[in-house]
Amino acid sequence: MDENSFVQRVLIYRLGSLGDTIVALPSLHLVERAFPRAERRMLTNFPVASKAAAAQTILDGSGLVDGYFSYTVGLRHLNKLAELRSAIRAWRPDVLVYLMGGRGVRIARRDALFFRSCGIKRLIGIPFTRDMQLHRYRAATGQLEAEAARMSRCIAELGDARLDDAKSWDLRITEAEHRAAETVLEPAGKRPIIAISVGTKMQAKDWGVENWGKLLAAMAPLYPGFALVLIGAREESAASELAAEGWRNATGTGPVINLCGFLTPRESAAVFQRARCFVGHDSGPMHMAATVQTPCVAVFAARNIPAVWFPYGENNRVIYHKVDCAGCNLETCIVQEKKCITSITIDEVLACVKEIVPPPLRLVSA
């Protein structure tokens, strides 16, 4: 038997909200395969933004994680850190699996010292080298590797994360969650569905409700009989309704079903699974749709370098304008007026939607 067979408790370190959790799914499945009999707990944060979903709301029910330790991002209070260390030491984890992004070698070393002070002797995946910190260039695609690929590469000692296998992205949606999706989609009847998410928690990523409204007004006559489903946080409900006015006013379109704030993230995934296409920003809902294999049309700002955070899979369409200030990592863009995303046109996005969901042929009378 190998040494993994004797492991009883595994601590997984991963901060972030919905999208950050989704891209970690292949690594979480790999951890489960490597330590199938161990109790697995995650040290994670509870996001401060009301629009951001905590990891627990995404992973509960999946069986990938059995419990959680709470962490406050930016925690500097020594007493709180001591309490966290004591709680981890009391649980006595045998192994740490580090699934954080590259934040510098110095921070990686600091984190290693903390986890060793918690009594954990075996540390897996801590990016002590520049190669583990950065995304490798892929000559075959001319782009950098995805964050999911970098992360799984760091824990390669556990095996192959099988990134191209749909099972590696499986949230294991429950029957109850599927029933919840079926219930809220009853107004659509048997109509095909297009899912839309116009929200984002960052100003720099926001294409603008006016653009979304024009896009949906242009889509409406192309998809008679389709239903439109709006997904997002409760705070995004009004903006979603405003964007959907053009769809509502078109002749022959199906109903608009506004589900903003009414579903859990996992129930939203069950809804996305029933959609022909997802259209939205670079966002958690985009990653959620991709993980259930629904083709995505994703409108990206250039705040991040291309490809690293694109939705995983071959059937997606990403609109990304590379400008001179690309990779700025700004959450709010004032000086450049978000020129990377505001330069994206309605026609560009509409063309991508039509590629994924060809508009139905309409008979023309003589």
C-alpha positions in Angstrom: 0.0 0.0 0.0 1.3 3.5 -0.8 1.6 6.3 1.8 -1.7 7.9 0.8 -3.6 4.9 2.0 -2.7 5.7 5.6 -3.8 9.3 5.4 -6.8 10.1 7.6 -7.3 13.8 7.4 -6.5 16.2 4.5 -6.6 20.0 4.7 -7.2 21.8 1.4 -6.3 25.5 1.2 -8.3 27.4 -1.4 -9.6 31.0 -1.0 -12.0 32.7 -3.4 -15.6 32.7 -4.5 -17.6 30.9 -7.2 -15.3 31.1 -10.2 -12.2 30.3 -8.0 -13.9 27.3 -6.6 -15.1 26.0 -10.0 -11.6 26.1 -11.6 -10.3 24.1 -8.7 -12.8 21.2 -9.4 -10.4 18.9 -11.3 -7.8 19.3 -8.5 -10.5 18.6 -5.9 -11.5 15.4 -7.8 -7.9 14.4 -7.9 -7.5 14.9 -4.1 -10.6 12.7 -3.6 -9.1 10.0 -5.8 -5.7 10.2 -4.0 -7.2 10.1 -0.5 -10.6 8.3 -0.9 -10.9 7.2 2.7 -9.6 10.4 4.3 -11.7 13.2 5.8 -11.2 16.3 3.6 -11.7 19.8 5.0 -11.2 23.1 3.2 -9.6 26.2 4.7 -11.5 29.0 2.8 -12.9 32.5 3.2 -16.4 33.8 3.3 -16.4 36.5 0.6 -17.1 40.1 1.7 -19.0 40.9 -1.5 -22.7 40.1 -1.4 -22.6 39.0 -5.0 -19.9 36.4 -4.4 -20.8 32.9 -3.4 -18.8 31.1 -0.7 -17.1 27.8 -1.6 -19.4 26.0 0.8 -22.5 26.9 -1.3 -20.9 25.3 -4.3 -19.3 22.2 -2.9 -21.9 21.1 -0.3 -23.5 18.0 -1.7 -20.6 17.1 -4.0 -18.8 14.9 -1.5 -15.5 16.5 -2.5 -15.2 18.3 0.8 -16.4 17.1 4.2 -16.1 20.3 6.2 -14.6 23.8 6.4 -12.3 26.1 8.4 -13.1 29.8 8.1 -10.5 32.3 7.1 -10.7 36.1 6.9 -8.8 37.5 3.9 -6.1 39.9 4.9 -6.2 38.6 8.5 -3.4 40.2 10.5 -4.7 39.9 14.1 -2.3 37.7 15.9 -5.0 36.4 18.3 -7.2 35.3 15.4 -4.3 33.6 13.6 -3.5 31.8 16.8 -7.1 30.6 17.1 -7.1 29.4 13.6 -3.8 27.5 14.1 -5.2 26.0 17.3 -8.3 24.8 15.5 -6.3 23.2 12.7 -3.8 21.6 15.2 -6.7 20.1 17.2 -8.1 18.5 14.0 -4.6 17.0 13.3 -4.4 16.9 9.5 -1.9 14.5 8.0 -1.5 16.4 4.7 -2.0 19.9 3.3 -3.0 20.3 -0.3 -2.3 23.9 -1.4 -4.6 25.1 -4.2 -3.8 28.8 -4.1 -2.8 30.9 -7.0 0.7 32.3 -7.5 1.1 35.2 -5.1 4.9 35.2 -5.0 7.5 32.8 -3.6 7.8 34.9 -0.3 4.1 34.4 0.5 4.4 30.7 -0.4 7.2 30.3 2.1 5.3 32.2 4.7 2.2 30.0 4.2 4.4 26.9 4.5 5.7 28.1 7.9 2.2 28.7 9.1 1.0 25.2 8.1 4.0 23.5 9.6 3.3 25.4 12.8 -0.1 23.7 12.7 1.6 20.4 12.9 1.2 19.4 9.3 4.3 17.5 8.1 3.4 16.8 4.5 2.7 19.8 2.3 1.7 19.3 -1.3 1.4 21.9 -4.0 3.0 25.0 -2.4 4.5 27.0 -5.3 8.1 27.4 -4.1 9.4 28.0 -7.6 8.8 30.6 -10.3 7.5 27.8 -12.6 4.8 26.8 -10.2 3.8 30.4 -9.6 3.4 31.3 -13.3 1.3 30.0 -16.2 3.3 28.2 -18.8 3.1 29.3 -22.4 1.4 26.6 -24.7 2.9 26.7 -28.2 0.1 24.6 -29.5 -2.5 27.3 -28.7 -0.3 30.4 -28.6 -1.7 31.2 -25.2 -0.9 30.7 -21.5 -2.2 27.6 -19.7 -5.5 27.9 -17.8 -5.4 28.5 -14.0 -7.0 25.0 -13.6 -4.0 23.5 -15.5 -1.4 25.4 -13.4 -3.1 24.4 -10.2 -3.3 20.7 -11.1 0.4 20.8 -12.3 1.4 21.9 -8.8 -0.1 18.8 -7.2 0.9 16.4 -10.0 2.5 14.1 -7.4 -1.0 13.0 -6.6 -1.7 12.0 -10.3 -3.4 13.3 -13.4 -6.2 15.7 -12.9 -7.7 14.7 -16.2 -8.7 18.3 -17.2 -10.3 17.2 -20.5 -12.6 14.7 -18.8 -16.1 16.0 -18.1 -16.1 13.9 -14.9 -13.3 16.1 -13.5 -15.7 19.1 -13.6 -18.7 17.2 -12.1 -20.4 19.1 -9.3 -22.6 16.0 -8.6 -25.8 17.9 -8.7 -28.4 16.2 -6.6 -31.9 15.0 -7.5 -33.3 17.7 -5.3 -31.3 20.4 -7.1 -32.5 19.0 -10.5 -36.1 19.1 -9.3 -35.7 22.7 -8.1 -34.4 23.6 -11.6 -37.3 21.9 -13.3 -39.8 23.7 -11.0 -38.5 27.2 -11.7 -38.3 26.5 -15.5 -41.9 25.3 -15.7 -43.0 28.7 -17.3 -40.7 27.8 -20.3 -42.6 24.6 -21.0 -40.8 22.7 -23.7 -39.2 25.7 -25.3 -35.4 25.8 -25.7 -33.6 28.0 -23.3 -30.9 30.7 -23.5 -29.4 31.7 -20.1 -28.1 35.2 -19.5 -26.1 36.7 -16.7 -25.5 40.4 -17.0 -24.0 40.9 -13.5 -20.4 41.2 -12.3 -19.0 42.3 -9.0 -16.2 44.3 -10.7 -16.8 47.6 -12.5 -13.9 46.9 -14.8 -15.6 43.7 -16.1 -19.0 45.3 -16.7 -20.0 45.6 -20.4 -23.0 47.8 -19.4 -26.7 47.2 -19.1 -27.3 49.2 -22.3 -25.2 46.9 -24.3 -26.9 43.8 -22.9 -30.3 45.4 -23.7 -29.3 46.0 -27.3 -27.9 42.5 -27.6 -31.1 40.9 -26.3 -33.2 43.1 -28.6 -31.2 41.9 -31.5 -31.4 38.3 -30.4 -35.1 38.2 -29.8 -36.3 38.1 -33.5 -33.7 35.5 -34.3 -35.0 33.0 -31.6 -38.8 32.9 -31.8 -40.2 30.5 -29.3 -37.1 30.5 -27.1 -37.3 31.3 -23.4 -34.8 33.6 -21.8 -33.6 32.8 -18.3 -31.9 35.5 -16.2 -29.4 34.3 -13.5 -27.5 36.3 -11.0 -27.5 37.7 -7.5 -30.6 39.4 -6.0 -28.9 42.8 -6.4 -28.7 42.2 -10.2 -32.4 41.5 -10.7 -33.4 45.1 -11.7 -30.5 45.5 -14.2 -31.4 42.1 -15.6 -35.0 43.1 -16.1 -34.0 46.3 -17.8 -31.7 44.4 -20.2 -34.5 42.0 -21.0 -37.0 44.7 -22.1 -36.0 44.3 -25.8 -36.7 40.5 -25.6 -40.0 41.0 -23.9 -41.2 43.5 -26.5 -40.3 41.3 -29.5 -43.0 39.3 -31.2 -43.1 35.6 -30.9 -40.4 35.2 -28.2 -40.9 32.9 -25.2 -41.1 34.1 -21.6 -38.4 35.8 -19.6 -37.8 34.0 -16.3 -35.9 36.1 -13.8 -34.2 33.9 -11.3 -31.8 36.4 -9.9 -31.4 35.7 -6.2 -33.9 32.8 -6.1 -31.5 29.9 -6.5 -28.5 28.4 -4.8 -25.3 28.3 -7.0 -25.8 24.5 -7.4 -29.5 24.9 -8.4 -28.3 27.6 -10.9 -25.9 25.0 -12.3 -28.8 22.6 -12.8 -30.6 25.4 -14.7 -27.6 26.1 -16.9 -27.4 22.4 -17.7 -30.8 22.7 -19.4 -29.8 25.7 -21.5 -28.7 25.6 -25.1 -26.3 28.5 -24.5 -25.0 30.8 -21.7 -24.2 34.4 -22.4 -22.5 36.6 -19.9 -19.5 38.3 -18.4 -16.3 36.8 -17.2 -17.9 35.7 -14.0 -18.8 32.9 -11.6 -22.0 32.0 -13.5 -19.9 31.7 -16.7 -17.6 29.1 -15.0 -20.7 27.4 -13.5 -22.2 27.0 -17.0 -19.0 25.7 -18.4 -18.6 23.1 -15.7 -22.0 21.6 -16.7 -20.8 21.5 -20.3 -23.2 24.3 -21.5 -21.5 26.3 -24.3 -20.6 29.8 -23.2 -20.4 33.1 -25.0 -18.2 35.1 -22.7 -17.6 38.9 -22.8 -14.1 39.5 -21.2 -12.4 42.6 -20.1 -8.6 42.6 -20.6 -7.8 43.1 -16.9 -6.4 39.6 -16.8 -4.0 38.2 -19.4 -5.9 36.1 -22.0 -6.8 32.4 -21.6 -5.9 32.0 -17.9 -9.5 32.6 -16.8 -11.3 31.6 -19.9 -14.2 29.1 -19.4 -12.7 25.6 -19.8 -13.8 23.5 -22.8 -13.7 23.5 -26.6 -17.3 24.7 -27.3 -17.1 28.2 -25.8 -16.7 31.5 -27.6 -14.7 34.2 -25.8 -14.7 37.9 -26.9 -11.4 39.5 -25.6 -9.9 42.7 -27.0 -6.2 42.9 -26.3 -5.4 46.5 -25.7 -2.1 48.3 -24.7 -3.1 48.2 -21.0 -4.1 44.5 -20.9 -3.2 42.7 -17.8 -3.8 45.8 -15.5 -5.7 43.7 -12.9 -7.8 46.7 -12.0 -11.1 46.2 -10.4 -12.2 49.8 -11.2 -11.1 51.4 -14.5 -11.5 55.2 -14.8 -8.5 56.5 -16.7 -8.9 54.2 -19.7 -12.7 54.1 -19.4 -12.8 50.3 -19.7 -11.8 50.6 -23.4 -11.0 46.9 -23.6 -14.6 45.8 -22.9 -16.5 48.8 -24.1 -14.9 48.3 -27.5 -16.7 45.0 -27.9 -19.6 45.4 -30.2 -23.1 44.0 -30.2 -22.5 42.4 -33.5 -19.4 40.5 -32.2 -21.3 39.0 -29.4 -24.4 38.2 -31.5 -22.2 36.4 -34.1 -20.8 34.2 -31.4 -24.3 33.4 -30.1 -25.4 32.5 -33.6 -22.4 30.1 -34.0 -23.4 28.2 -30.9 -27.1 28.3 -31.4 -27.9 28.7 -35.1 -31.2 30.6 -35.4 -34.1 28.4 -36.5 -35.0 28.7 -40.2 -38.1 30.7 -40.8 -40.5 30.1 -43.7 -40.8 33.1 -46.0 -44.2 33.4 -47.7 -44.3 34.0 -51.5 
